[in-house]
Amino acid sequence: MSDYTNKLIADVKAKNPAEPEFHQAVEEVMGSLELVLQRHPEYRSMKILERMVEPERTITFRVPWMDDQGEIHINRGYRIEMNSAIGPYKGGLRFHPSVTMGILKFLAFEQVFKNSLTTLPMGGGKGGSDFDPKGKSDNEVMRFCQSFMTELQRHIGPDTDVPAGDIGVGGREIGFLFGQYKRLRNEFTGVLTGKGINWGGSLVRPEATGFGVVYFAEEMLKTKNTSFDGKTVAVSGFGNVAWGAVQKATELGGKVVTLSGPDGYVYDPDGIKGEKIDYMLKLRASNKDAVEDYAKEFKVKFVAGKRPWEVKCDVALPCATQNELNEDNAKELVKNGCMCVCEGANMPTTIEGFKLFTDAKILYAPGKASNAGGVATSGLEMSQNSMRLPWSREEVDKRLHEIMIRIHSTCITTAEKYGTPGNYVNGANIAGFLKVADAMLDQGLV
């Protein structure tokens, strides 16, 4: 990297200590943008990069709530409003004990590029809390969500900031959050996405991220004149993203043989299909955050404490969480003949891992491109809310498929334009950056 980008990365680390995920996200993007800065010195002189790594607004607040025994608990709430150059802030809320400012900055930074790639008018943001909904009663979750939204509502709106769900925030939580927003603001607007179908939600939204990952991977495979048909697929995770990915990969002729959780992974050589896909919903609803029950239910192999990347596969879809696929895992995938890695989670592959995939010349797509189907469908939900007009399942799925094809095409053409044909990381980072950077130039020093 140049002295300029090295200094910028050093400044980010100095200003944001103890936030390694944010540092990693910035470093990965900067590696691609060297190619842009050589052709466009105006981005450097106008300090576009320095502005993009600094959130426009960072909000933290306390969230007091009472459990069913009458004991008071205090959690911390966050909203990172990263960049609004191309539209209102858009990005999920995550409720999980691991949530910190650094995690949310990395997610918000990635979201800016991801939302730009969708071609929809959405800026980037992210938020959440260190609250853990697992093991809590519905009433406890409701009281927490109401307290959380009592503060958050003053910072969001359909034309300002539109949160969605993420890890720990599903339909139940979105419902409680929306109800409190409506009560406090006395308005029924599209301020949250992931809503229930009966009150403004979009069909396909729960499956959208997983569907989009598979649509993107299918386009990648087409560049090698092949498809999912007959391919063995390894999937990590077992939540919404993995559930959607398993459905669509199976529909396209692939055989998904793994799922994973914090407890380990299951290997199902006959393929996860039919009632087994339905069982994934029971796993998620159990609140156990574990997959061993799947192995017991269907009498298949369970490997405790390990990730599924040692299983021989043609296509790998990491759909769990950040940094779940490291250099050693990448070596195993390459050694076992994997030809395509397409990210369903946000930054699930370490820098060392993706460099190894690049060196091995196997197809590799970063989450900011390949998992953009979720936020794209959230954008479609926003459109439906604005028009007060619901679309059919087929219409939403068709639009999602078209968006993922466009994102793939944009990545391919941008990578080629900047001298790195076939490099999806460079294509995604550069294309996402250019749209936001040009909007920032147009709008002056803001």
Protein Blocks (a to p, Z undefined) as FASTA:
>chain_A
ZZklmmmmmmmmmmmghilklmmmmmmmmmmmmmmmmmmmmlmmnommmmmmpcfbdcdd
ddddddfkopacddddddddfblkloccdddddddfklcfklmmmmmmmmmmmmmmnopa
cddddeddfbdfehpafklmmmmmmmmmmmmmmmgcfklbccdddehiafklmmmmmmmm
mmmnopacdfbghiafknopaehklmmmmmmmmmmmmmmmmmnopafehpacddedjifk
lmmmmmmmmmnopacfbdcdfkbccddfkopahjlmmmmmmmmmnonopaklmmmmnopa
cdehiafklpccfbdcdfkbghkbcfklmmmmmmnopabdcdfbghkbcfklmmmmmmno
pacddfklmmmmmmmmmmmmmmmmmnopacdfklmmmmmmmmmmmmmmmmmmmmmmnopg
hiaklmmmmmmmmmmmmmmmmnopZZ
